[in-house]
Amino acid sequence: MKPERAKQVKIFDITLRDGSQSKVATRIKLEDLLKVARKLAETGIYGAETWGGATFDVCVRFLREDPWERARMLKAAMPNVKSMMLIRGQNLVAYSNFSDDVVNRFVHAAARNGIDVFRIFDALDDMRNHEAVIRSVKEVGKIAEGAVCYTLSPVHTIEKFVSKARQLEDKGVDQIAIKDMAGLIDPNTTFELVSSLKKAVSLPIHLHTHDNCGLGMMSVLKAVEAGCDMIDSVLSPFAGGTGHPCTESLVYSLHRMGYETGCDLAKLTQAAEDARSVRGLYSEFEAPYSGVDCKMLVTQIPGGVMSNLSSQLRQQNALNRLNEIIDEIPRVREDLGWIPLVTPTSQIVVSQATFNVLLGRYKIIANHTANLLKGLYGETPAPVNKELQKRVLKDEKPVTVRPAELLPPMWPELEKKFPGLTEEEILIHAIFPHEASGYFESKK
């Protein structure tokens, strides 16, 4: 179906961040990313995801590369392209909440080092956990993109997703992202959701999906038909399966449908050749299987979660209990208020389900599970199991305020603890305190 008039669809190529994370565990070194980035800069894409997610952690923990230099260098290689990062709300690029002053320093530093667009999400979709990041992004004059996490459960409806988007608009974001981290959104639902969002909010809509279940390209095209303004995709060597829809195929299809993207298909294919060469250097980090796996349509468990679980069970000589754990995961998820399965909540649910199967249901309640039941992560999409909550609370009351309000300012103490360091260096210590010492030792 051709649009009545040529409409611009903005392409965000996410090969350099989520493409790498989804296929080769974020292990690509900066020098190799730059080869692809320089070619991408010539293609006409509107934006590129270059930072955030697991990149900060992997740079510090494994690659021993300066994460801030990565942001700077990739922006320098693509000065004409919007550089986007994924930020986990109050968790920043880690797995637990930071105080508001640390959030503010981090956002200012990220902007200073080249980030233009901040895609903000919260694992519980508690939009209060977006607030400090949004305020900070507005301070530095950058683009705040609020993400709604798409997931399937009895309580997740089109109306609920639209309500979350309205909350984000009220909090001052510049655009809305649909973040389908498991590739579960189907074409019809995509069309309905994007259409509903276009009516409900006055902001641009951006779709992020994966291709785990083979639905990605179909859903992306239906999103565009419904009026979606921006689409995430990756160069062909990183496309499909646990990856995302293919940039070259998407651009070709959109042009044939009468949409404008500003992209040069020939130059995209050249960039893809470089990406193919780079991916080949990191075959040791490839997952055993990263193609389409339609079991997720039944289990609703992200492929990355499944592969990690299988690996851990194999190490414990308990792989024969896998199917029991798969059956237990939705029960735990219901007990914890139907939380989305995304970092860090996916790890919380799977760990607790594993304990339940191997040791007996809730014989052990993991610390992270207890903290979630206490309200320390925020408000869950549905009420949690009251009996479980009573067990962990004892005589306490659950947290009902924005969790970060309970945290005292951390920055003054950090400055005292690390005199003479730059803000960027202090932030590495603040976010990954256990890994920072080894990282800085490697830099001597």
Beta strands, then each sheet from edge to edge (+ up, - down):
strand 1: 10-13
strand 2: 47-52
strand 3: 82-87
strand 4: 117-120
strand 5: 143-149
strand 6: 175-180
strand 7: 205-209
strand 8: 230-233
sheet 1: 1+ 2+ 3+ 4+ 5+ 6+ 7+ 8+ 1+
end
